[in-house]
Amino acid sequence: MNVIEVQNLRKEFNSYTSRPGLAGAFRDLFTRNYKIHAAVDNISLTVKQGEMVGYIGENGAGKSTTIKMLTGILTPTSGSIIVNGMNPHKQREEFVRTIGVVFGQRSQLWWDIAVQESFRLLKKVYRVSDEDYDRHMGHVIETLEIGPLLDKPVRKLSLGQRMRCELAAALVHNPPLLFLDEPTIGLDVLVKLKIRKFLQEINEQYKTTILLTTHDLTDIEALCERVVLLDEGKIIYDGKLNQLQEHAVEGKQIEFEFLSEVPRSSLPRVENLQWEQKDATTWLGYINGDEQMVSRLISDVVQRNPIKNVRINEISTEEIVRKIYEEGMALT
Amino acid sequence: MSMYIEMIRVRFLMMLAYRTNYYSGILIYSINIGAYYFLWSAIYGGKEQIQGLSVAQMTTYVAVAWMARAFYYNNIDREIAAEIKDGKVAIEMIRPYNYLGMKTMQALGEGVFRLLFFSVPGMIIVALIFPVRFDASLTTWLFFFISLVFSFIVNTHINLLTGIMTFFLFNNSGLIRAKRVVIDLFSGLLLPISFYPDWAQTLMSYLPFQAISYVPSMIFTGGFVGQEIYKALLSQVFWVVILLIPIRLLWSLAKKHLIIQGG
């Protein structure tokens, strides 16, 4: 079953540019230079029930705009959206009962009152029965370890504490679909791990579909099998995360730390091998080729120079994504 | 429905979270009433009546007008503007309720809070110091409260309208401030409408503002009697209904134009 079905979605914004200087400012009073800019440019996407999808892209790539259209906040310029079998914008009130949203940069709890009062209000807003609330939220509160925070006003919570409460607040009505827009922004490793573990749990337990945007690709690595890569409003990759790695990783990186300073000339020259100096005694070798080459290279280097340490580095997703954006690698 | 009641409760809690505001509020209102009392006694001098109101009626008018203001006055226009400006309105749009309805309920929560913990103690203080007369008949009290509810609705309508304008203007703090002055002046809070020159009275009778303050205060002080009361209440109902139209129109337009600021 498809939870999200998006066809040729497009969102344009009308923006104006300011002319420079005082004279320009006066001219801007009367006429303005308008420019149409497509934040989301003809994307199509389907997400099945129970999937965890990582939605990644640079700042301004159109991630948040997409999420805002999927949640019914913004109207699309063109294209069709069906989420949970409904049109998010047209059937807004009915639709939003079936989703949960966390905006990492925006609090949805009431700032001045205790966390539990916010929960209580949300419980009423989503018409959750007492039994459902106790059973479901009891579990959520326990796993996120926010029990002791419930009677504190939101403004007194730390970011990590608040974020866990935000997540719990988005789950009061146990929605089958969860949108998370940078939920781990600014959080420390421990809180991140806690949140990830929790998301995995609800995904397994309730088959909750999760669409996640983040700048922290370790989140995606830990949670999502599938990633959607966005660049300038267009989808440039949609598929399995490990496939992305296989496609993009053209070889390995080997780090040699020598005992003394080593000049470039004393390192072996082979085809498909590039050297990069990290510091005086450390060189990075990038090889492109079969597995055999790695061991051949290491034995070559070790024979010629005394070595302190050798490390074979996996290329991280972060680096892959960086490469994709910098080099504009085309993937299909 | 229960979620709207819950919202009123939450607003109550929020008001309680800032108690100092509340104490200082009582003081400020009492000082205001005092200042107007002395001003009016000076204006009256030895005169028995001006424009059909005696000095005692005038004092009561001022006191009632200010205390009624505590109930109908709210800052939801500024809140809506702030929520639009910092993009918080996005959160409101993912809730299964009517945003404007919820804002109205918040205003009501604030109003009820102030009526109970602000107007009532304030009135007692004022009644001890100044010659204010609260000996109106039971029916007058009843009409007064009915008309107070309408003045709350009319004022909230106007606030919603001003708030929604932020969607189109992006920064409308000037409009909000102007609206506040216009309401204080044209609603009869500072000066009863009957004191204005005839042409201004005619003009104001076409505007919704006197439904906010003038009507309940006049009913309470006995400035309106018999048929006049019903006519005044009807005019309030008229504005309650009429103002719904631009709100609906602007709101559906605003939702289409919605741009969430700050990503």
Chai-1 contact restraints between the chains, C-beta under 6 A:
chainA,res_idxA,chainB,res_idxB,connection_type,confidence,min_distance_angstrom,max_distance_angstrom,comment,restraint_id
A,S64,B,G263,contact,1.0,0.0,6.0,A-B,restraint_1
A,T71,B,I94,contact,1.0,0.0,6.0,A-B,restraint_2
A,I73,B,A90,contact,1.0,0.0,6.0,A-B,restraint_3
A,I73,B,M93,contact,1.0,0.0,6.0,A-B,restraint_4
A,T75,B,K256,contact,1.0,0.0,6.0,A-B,restraint_5
A,E93,B,P96,contact,1.0,0.0,6.0,A-B,restraint_6
A,V96,B,I94,contact,1.0,0.0,6.0,A-B,restraint_7
A,V96,B,P96,contact,1.0,0.0,6.0,A-B,restraint_8
A,R97,B,P96,contact,1.0,0.0,6.0,A-B,restraint_9
A,V101,B,I94,contact,1.0,0.0,6.0,A-B,restraint_10
A,Q108,B,I91,contact,1.0,0.0,6.0,A-B,restraint_11
A,D112,B,M14,contact,1.0,0.0,6.0,A-B,restraint_12
A,D112,B,A17,contact,1.0,0.0,6.0,A-B,restraint_13
A,I113,B,L13,contact,1.0,0.0,6.0,A-B,restraint_14
A,I113,B,M14,contact,1.0,0.0,6.0,A-B,restraint_15
A,E117,B,V10,contact,1.0,0.0,6.0,A-B,restraint_16
A,E117,B,L13,contact,1.0,0.0,6.0,A-B,restraint_17
A,L121,B,E6,contact,1.0,0.0,6.0,A-B,restraint_18
A,L121,B,V10,contact,1.0,0.0,6.0,A-B,restraint_19
A,K124,B,S2,contact,1.0,0.0,6.0,A-B,restraint_20
A,K124,B,M3,contact,1.0,0.0,6.0,A-B,restraint_21
A,K124,B,E6,contact,1.0,0.0,6.0,A-B,restraint_22
A,V125,B,M3,contact,1.0,0.0,6.0,A-B,restraint_23
